Amino acid sequence: MHCDPCTTRHGAVQSFMLLHDTATVAVEVPIYLTAEDIAYYREVLKFDCPVSIDPSSPVTGHIDVLQIRNGKIHILDYKPRADKEKPIEQLMAYALVLSR
């Protein structure tokens, strides 16, 4: 069985944070963002949401670590390939899901 060192470190950090950091409230939080959610942000909340989602293909994923510090929610997401992904857009999607 192949053990990816990034995955192993990732899980170890999550476990450590959940067990030892009082601000960490959850790990591996699932997210689901639909075109209807985006329409709600734009039409009801009047939020200029620069995200476009195909109605037949919602955005799914998970937040690696979720914290509450000084009354604010902090989203931590491990991105070993950030140079090949779109981490800012992904974090914004996570924030939108949590606000919904």
Helices and strands as residue ranges (DSSP letters): H 5-20, E 24-33, H 35-43, E 59-69, E 72-76, H 87-99
